Amino acid sequence: MKAVISKKDREVLREVAKKQLEYANMEINRKRESEWYLHNDLKGERPMVQLEMWSFHHEIIPQLLKCEGSFARDLEWGLYANFLNQALLDDDRVTPDYYPMNYDTWFRLFDIEIEEEFAKNADGGNGLGRHFKEQVQDLEEDYGKLKETRFGVNVEASLEKKEVIEDAIGEILPVRMKMDCLYSVPMQMIVHFMSMENMMFALYDYPELFKEMMNRIADDTLAYFRMLEEKRLILPTTSYESVGNGTWAFTHDLPGWEEWEKRPFTTKDVWGFMDAQETVGISPDMYEEFVFPCYQKISSQFGLLSYGCCEPVSAVWDRCISRLENLRKVSISPWCDEAFMGERLRGSRVIYHRKPSPNYLGVGTTLDEDALRDHIRYSLECARGCKMELTQRDVYTINHDVGKAKRYVEIVREEIETHWKP
């Protein structure tokens, strides 16, 4: 069924679109956009700072929504998400002067439909807690369940949706099709259909079969990429596109739209992202033997790579991750050896992408400012001589206190101003 926006909702959306355009055209927004280009091209002078808001949007956006139709409310939510960081937090996230849309693509590994059971909130809705139903328990006995991987794209539905949005807000904000980074997280997909425990047993009980499964994942992922190339759906990732886990694509080191108009792009022309945070329970030896060959094969397809999420990459840096030649950003998580990674990245072409602990902002009703300053200051010291970026992730509540979140950003900026030494 084609999406419909009522006349009343259309007026609401147009007003919110005007707000986005207003923030996009501000001088500070243009300045930060320029700073992102310098930063990602390894020419920046200061760490970039972002407080990722999507995880606590539910405490802010629902109170702002005025649309009544479900499609219109989703669009209204998306518009607010484009500029609320700038409006409320004053971090370095920038506001686009258009409404970005992705094509409706899908990738269903081994044709297994992931099934989830959610914990319930007090109001009866789905909460954060969830359980992924085990569909493969014993890898050898259940290997027949790993069927041919399915993937595809619904171009027609995507363009129909674009047309509806353009009719509502296109006179104010252009609506543009875009592609975020190519995103591949094989270990997460395995855990989602197999469970962490069964995956661990499979590594020990059926090492050769596990390697075969990983090889299939790499080959299927590359086949999906080739499909995107054939349909000319590999689009530039050089500006407002997301790069995986709390960062942005701005760069002159990859080709942009002018080049895309001249020739079809391949995966070598764009950003990619990978992580393997589900491997924290295995040794570096096992990571190198069972996981890294798949990840190296997939990641070699990208023009630039951002790697890592919550896993402590320090344990596998020397033997594995440092060998990824297109690596531009690596996640320095709360569990990472910061000092070790600072030594390894100092003077390199890899950005020290620090993820501070979410506890300072996400736990309690007030900020322990002194403790937060110490935490940030230590990171700045470890990253001295590196190109650095700070993304605060995994904050699932700010206790409905936007002022606390904004103060968090202010403190991080103050510490950078006082203690950062390139």
KAWOMO-V250579 format. One record per backbone hydrogen bond with DSSP energy under -1.0 kcal/mol. NH is the residue of the N-H (numbers start at 0). CO is the residue of the C=O. E is the energy in kcal/mol with one decimal. If there is no record, write none. Layout:
BEGIN
nh:co:e
NH:CO:E
NH:CO:E
END
This chain:
BEGIN
nh:co:e
9:5:-2.5
10:6:-1.7
11:7:-1.5
12:8:-2.7
13:9:-2.0
14:10:-1.6
15:11:-1.9
16:12:-2.6
17:13:-1.8
18:14:-1.4
19:15:-2.1
20:16:-2.4
21:17:-2.1
22:18:-2.2
23:19:-2.6
24:20:-1.8
25:22:-1.2
29:25:-1.8
30:26:-2.3
31:27:-2.2
32:28:-2.0
33:29:-1.9
34:30:-2.0
35:31:-2.2
36:32:-1.8
37:33:-2.1
38:34:-2.7
39:35:-2.7
40:36:-1.6
41:38:-1.9
42:37:-3.6
47:387:-1.0
49:389:-2.2
51:391:-2.5
55:52:-2.0
58:55:-1.8
59:56:-2.4
60:56:-2.4
63:60:-2.4
64:60:-1.1
72:68:-2.5
73:69:-2.1
74:70:-2.1
75:71:-2.8
76:72:-2.7
77:73:-2.3
78:74:-2.2
79:75:-2.3
80:76:-2.5
82:79:-1.4
83:79:-2.1
86:82:-2.4
87:83:-3.0
88:84:-1.9
89:84:-1.8
91:48:-2.9
98:173:-3.4
100:175:-2.5
104:102:-1.4
105:151:-2.3
107:149:-3.7
110:107:-2.1
111:108:-2.1
116:130:-2.6
118:128:-3.2
120:124:-3.4
123:120:-1.8
126:118:-3.5
130:116:-2.7
132:114:-2.3
134:192:-2.4
135:192:-1.5
141:137:-2.9
144:141:-2.4
145:142:-1.9
146:109:-1.5
146:144:-1.7
149:107:-2.1
151:105:-2.0
153:103:-2.6
157:153:-1.7
158:154:-2.5
159:155:-2.1
160:156:-2.2
161:157:-2.1
162:158:-2.1
163:159:-1.8
164:160:-2.2
165:161:-2.8
166:162:-2.0
167:163:-1.2
168:164:-2.8
169:165:-2.1
171:168:-2.1
172:168:-2.8
175:98:-2.2
177:100:-3.3
180:241:-2.5
181:270:-2.3
183:272:-2.4
188:184:-1.8
189:185:-2.1
190:186:-2.2
191:187:-2.1
192:188:-1.2
193:189:-1.6
194:190:-2.2
198:194:-2.0
199:195:-2.3
200:196:-2.2
201:197:-2.3
202:198:-2.0
203:199:-1.2
204:200:-3.5
205:201:-2.4
209:205:-2.6
210:206:-2.0
211:207:-2.0
212:208:-2.2
213:209:-2.3
214:210:-2.4
215:211:-2.1
216:212:-2.1
217:213:-2.2
218:214:-2.4
219:215:-2.9
220:216:-2.4
221:217:-2.2
222:218:-2.0
223:219:-2.0
224:220:-2.2
225:221:-2.4
226:222:-1.8
227:223:-1.9
228:224:-2.2
229:225:-2.6
230:226:-1.9
231:228:-1.4
232:227:-3.2
242:246:-2.3
244:242:-1.8
248:240:-1.9
249:238:-1.1
250:237:-1.3
259:255:-2.0
260:256:-1.9
261:258:-1.2
262:258:-1.3
268:265:-2.0
269:266:-1.5
271:303:-2.1
272:181:-2.8
273:305:-1.7
278:275:-2.1
279:276:-1.1
281:278:-2.0
286:282:-2.5
287:283:-2.5
288:284:-1.9
289:285:-3.1
290:286:-1.5
291:286:-2.9
294:290:-1.9
295:291:-3.3
296:292:-1.9
297:293:-2.1
298:294:-2.8
299:295:-1.6
300:297:-1.8
301:298:-1.6
302:269:-2.6
303:269:-1.3
304:325:-2.1
305:271:-2.3
306:328:-2.5
307:273:-2.6
312:310:-1.3
314:311:-1.4
315:312:-1.1
319:315:-1.5
320:315:-1.8
321:316:-2.6
322:319:-2.3
323:320:-1.9
326:323:-1.6
327:304:-3.1
328:304:-1.7
329:350:-2.2
330:306:-2.6
331:352:-3.1
335:332:-1.9
337:335:-1.3
340:336:-2.2
341:337:-2.5
342:338:-2.1
343:339:-1.9
344:340:-2.4
345:341:-1.5
346:384:-1.8
347:344:-2.6
350:327:-3.6
351:386:-3.3
352:329:-2.1
352:350:-1.2
353:351:-1.3
353:388:-2.5
354:331:-2.7
361:357:-3.1
362:358:-1.5
368:366:-1.4
371:367:-2.5
372:368:-2.6
373:369:-2.2
374:370:-2.2
375:371:-2.6
376:372:-2.7
377:373:-2.1
378:374:-1.5
379:375:-2.4
380:376:-2.1
381:377:-2.5
382:378:-2.1
383:380:-1.1
385:382:-2.6
388:351:-2.2
389:47:-3.3
390:353:-2.6
391:49:-3.0
400:397:-1.5
404:400:-1.4
405:401:-2.6
406:402:-2.3
407:403:-1.9
408:404:-1.7
409:405:-2.2
410:406:-2.4
411:407:-2.1
412:408:-2.5
413:409:-2.5
414:410:-2.4
415:411:-2.1
416:412:-2.7
417:413:-2.0
418:414:-3.0
419:415:-2.0
END
